[in-house]
């Protein structure tokens, strides 16, 4: 039996007025996204290739090619910030994943009060970043802070200047960021643990494997497809961390906690060198893409390893 052919086209083809209505409805969202993301991205490219004058108003005075990029790549401050960023990212991933794995293994067991413990673990995730930074400023206070008070309670001097030394300041920021991201990693790792078949662990126990061997040779290999994406997210976040550093140390003492993202802020909004700031921002983006590509390759390899 033959059906009627819709007016204005072949059978099954959408009508032109319908297409126009769809475009009209989608257009505002597309324009909003273009204004929020595309325009700043394009303008930043122009700034990175230009010389900018701020007086009497913000304007591009000429294009200098790749001179801003070359100046950053030959700057000791840029490479120092790069080293701090990579170290911070590696340590954040390592500490967060280890702590989150231990908590997830605990929460994966059945015990009285497990629901309350799960809620408590998630609380740091609900604290806004700036509020979290202010909280840790009070915790790290040299005279009245909780950490020095705890040290004095156990018989120590309790006179550590947590945010004053170049090495200890960076690791103090790291502690604050680990505290903030442990709930996020714990949720994903706990979800991954609950997908590991119990029969596999029981078979390993029957074969005589203890808890450590079961974790090392059974649980952890099966968890790698979950662990690697968590590491990718944490490392990318560590490369663009800003708010905690801004509240705790402002990039100091000296430049001990100046990551690449904070270097972009300093160049743009403290030194008003917008060309260098734009170049540094795109170099940071390139480094982030390389990190994602490397970690993505690790994810691909681990998935193939688990399948094989």
C-alpha positions in Angstrom: 0.0 0.0 0.0 1.4 3.4 -1.0 1.4 6.2 1.5 1.1 9.9 0.8 4.3 11.8 -0.1 4.8 14.8 2.2 4.6 18.1 0.3 7.9 19.8 -0.6 10.2 16.7 -0.8 10.8 13.0 -0.9 9.4 10.5 1.4 10.9 10.7 4.9 12.9 13.9 4.3 12.4 16.7 6.9 10.5 19.7 5.8 12.4 23.0 5.3 10.3 25.0 7.9 11.1 22.3 10.4 14.8 22.7 9.8 14.5 26.5 10.1 12.7 26.1 13.4 15.4 23.7 14.7 18.2 26.2 13.7 16.3 29.1 15.3 16.0 27.2 18.6 19.6 26.1 18.6 21.1 29.4 17.5 20.9 31.2 20.9 22.8 28.4 22.6 25.4 28.3 19.8 25.9 32.0 20.0 26.3 31.9 23.8 28.9 29.2 23.6 30.7 31.0 20.9 30.7 34.2 23.0 31.9 32.5 26.2 34.5 30.2 24.7 35.3 30.9 21.1 35.8 34.7 21.4 38.2 34.5 24.4 40.2 31.7 22.7 40.6 33.7 19.4 41.4 37.0 21.2 44.0 35.2 23.4 45.7 33.9 20.2 45.9 37.5 18.9 47.3 38.8 22.2 50.0 36.0 22.3 51.2 37.2 18.8 50.9 41.0 19.5 52.4 43.9 21.5 49.8 45.5 23.7 49.8 49.0 25.0 47.6 49.9 28.1 47.7 53.7 27.8 45.5 55.5 27.3 43.4 52.4 26.7 43.9 48.7 26.0 44.9 48.3 22.4 47.1 46.1 20.1 50.0 48.3 18.8 51.6 45.7 16.5 52.2 42.0 15.9 55.5 40.4 17.0 55.0 36.9 15.7 56.2 34.2 18.0 58.4 36.6 20.1 56.2 36.2 23.2 56.4 32.4 23.0 60.2 32.5 22.5 60.6 34.8 25.5 58.7 32.4 27.7 60.6 29.3 26.4 63.9 31.1 27.2 62.7 32.3 30.6 64.0 30.6 33.8 60.8 31.6 35.6 58.6 29.8 33.0 60.6 26.5 33.3 60.7 26.8 37.1 56.9 27.1 37.1 56.6 24.2 34.7 58.7 22.0 37.0 56.6 23.0 40.0 53.4 22.3 38.0 54.5 18.8 36.9 55.8 17.9 40.4 52.6 19.2 42.0 50.5 17.2 39.5 52.4 13.9 40.1 52.3 14.2 43.9 48.6 15.2 43.9 47.7 12.1 41.8 49.9 9.8 43.8 48.7 10.9 47.3 45.1 11.3 46.3 44.8 7.9 44.6 46.6 6.0 47.4 44.4 7.6 50.1 41.3 7.2 48.1 42.0 3.6 47.4 42.5 2.8 51.1 39.2 4.6 51.9 37.4 2.9 49.1 38.6 -0.5 50.2 37.3 0.3 53.7 33.9 1.6 52.5 33.5 -1.5 50.3 33.3 -3.7 53.4 30.2 -4.1 55.5 30.4 -2.6 59.0 28.2 -0.7 61.4 28.0 3.0 60.6 29.2 2.6 57.0 26.6 5.1 55.7 27.7 7.8 58.1 31.4 7.2 57.2 30.5 7.6 53.5 28.7 10.9 54.1 31.7 12.2 56.2 34.1 11.3 53.5 32.1 13.3 51.0 32.0 16.5 53.1 35.2 18.1 51.8 33.7 17.9 48.2 30.8 20.2 49.3 33.1 23.0 50.6 33.6 25.8 48.0 37.3 26.2 46.9 37.9 29.6 48.4 36.2 28.6 51.7 38.4 25.5 51.7 41.5 27.8 51.2 40.5 30.1 54.1 40.0 27.0 56.3 43.5 25.7 55.6 45.0 29.2 56.2 43.6 28.9 59.7 44.9 25.3 60.0 48.4 26.3 58.9 48.6 29.4 61.1 52.0 29.4 62.8 50.8 30.5 66.2 47.1 29.6 66.5 46.8 26.9 63.8 45.3 23.5 64.5 48.3 21.6 63.2 50.9 23.3 65.4 48.5 23.0 68.3 48.3 19.3 67.6 52.1 19.0 67.6 52.3 20.9 70.9 49.6 18.6 72.4 51.9 15.6 71.7 54.9 17.3 73.3 56.5 18.9 70.2 57.5 22.6 69.8 54.7 23.3 67.4 56.5 26.2 65.8 56.4 25.1 62.1 55.8 28.0 59.7 53.8 26.0 57.2 53.4 28.7 54.6 56.8 30.4 55.1 59.3 27.9 53.8 59.7 27.3 50.0 59.6 23.5 50.2 57.0 23.2 53.0 54.7 25.8 51.5 54.3 23.8 48.3 53.5 20.7 50.2 51.1 22.5 52.4 49.1 23.6 49.3 49.4 20.0 48.2 47.8 18.8 51.5 44.9 21.2 51.0 44.3 20.0 47.5 44.5 16.3 48.4 42.0 16.9 51.1 39.7 18.5 48.6 40.0 15.8 45.9 40.0 12.6 48.0 36.1 12.5 48.0 36.0 12.7 44.2 38.5 9.9 43.7 36.9 7.8 46.4 33.5 7.9 44.7 34.9 6.6 41.4 37.2 4.0 43.0 34.5 2.7 45.2 32.2 2.4 42.2 35.0 0.5 40.4 35.5 -1.9 43.4 31.8 -2.8 43.4 32.1 -3.9 39.8 34.9 -6.4 40.5 33.3 -9.8 40.6 33.3 -11.3 44.1 33.8 -14.8 42.5 37.2 -13.8 41.3 38.4 -12.7 44.7 36.9 -15.9 46.2 38.7 -18.0 43.7 42.0 -16.3 44.6 41.3 -16.9 48.3 40.7 -20.6 47.6 44.0 -20.8 45.7 45.7 -19.5 48.9 46.2 -15.8 48.0 46.2 -13.5 51.0 44.7 -10.0 51.1 47.8 -8.3 49.6 48.2 -10.8 46.8 44.5 -10.7 46.0 44.7 -6.9 45.8 48.0 -6.9 43.8 47.2 -9.6 41.2 43.4 -9.5 41.1 41.7 -6.3 42.4 44.2 -3.7 41.2 44.6 -5.0 37.6 40.8 -5.1 37.2 40.6 -1.5 38.6 43.1 0.0 36.2 40.5 1.1 33.7 38.9 3.1 36.5 42.2 4.4 38.1 43.7 5.8 35.0 40.8 8.2 34.1 40.8 9.4 37.7 44.6 10.1 37.4 44.0 11.9 34.1 41.3 14.2 35.7 43.5 14.9 38.8 46.6 15.7 36.8 44.7 18.1 34.5 43.1 19.8 37.5 46.5 20.1 39.2 47.9 21.8 36.1 45.2 24.5 36.3 45.0 24.9 40.1 44.6 28.5 41.1 42.1 29.3 43.9 43.9 27.4 46.7 47.3 28.9 45.8 45.8 32.4 45.6 44.2 32.1 49.1 47.1 30.3 50.8 50.4 31.7 49.4 49.7 34.0 46.4 52.4 32.1 44.6 55.1 32.6 47.3 57.2 32.5 49.3 59.3 33.9 46.4 58.1 31.7 43.5 57.9 28.4 45.4 54.2 27.8 44.7 53.9 29.6 41.4 52.5 27.0 39.0 52.0 27.8 35.3 48.4 28.8 35.8 49.3 31.2 38.6 52.2 32.5 36.4 49.6 33.5 33.8 47.7 35.4 36.5 50.9 37.2 37.6 51.9 38.1 34.1 48.5 39.4 33.1 47.1 41.0 36.3 50.1 41.9 38.3 52.7 42.8 35.6 50.1 43.7 33.0 52.1 41.9 30.3 49.1 40.4 28.5 51.2 39.2 25.5 53.4 37.0 27.7 50.3 35.9 29.8 48.5 34.8 26.6 51.6 32.9 25.4 52.1 31.2 28.7 48.4 30.2 28.7 48.7 28.5 25.4 52.0 26.8 26.4 50.1 25.5 29.4 47.3 24.3 27.2 49.9 22.5 25.0 51.4 20.8 28.0 48.0 19.8 29.2 47.2 18.2 25.9 50.5 16.3 25.9 49.7 15.1 29.4 46.2 14.0 28.4 47.6 12.2 25.3 50.2 10.3 27.4 47.7 9.3 30.1 45.1 8.4 27.5 47.7 6.1 25.8 48.2 4.5 29.3 44.4 4.0 29.6 44.3 2.3 26.1 47.1 0.0 27.1 45.6 -0.9 30.4 42.2 -1.7 28.8 43.9 -4.0 26.3 45.9 -5.6 29.1 42.7 -6.3 31.1 40.9 -7.7 28.0 43.8 -9.9 27.2 
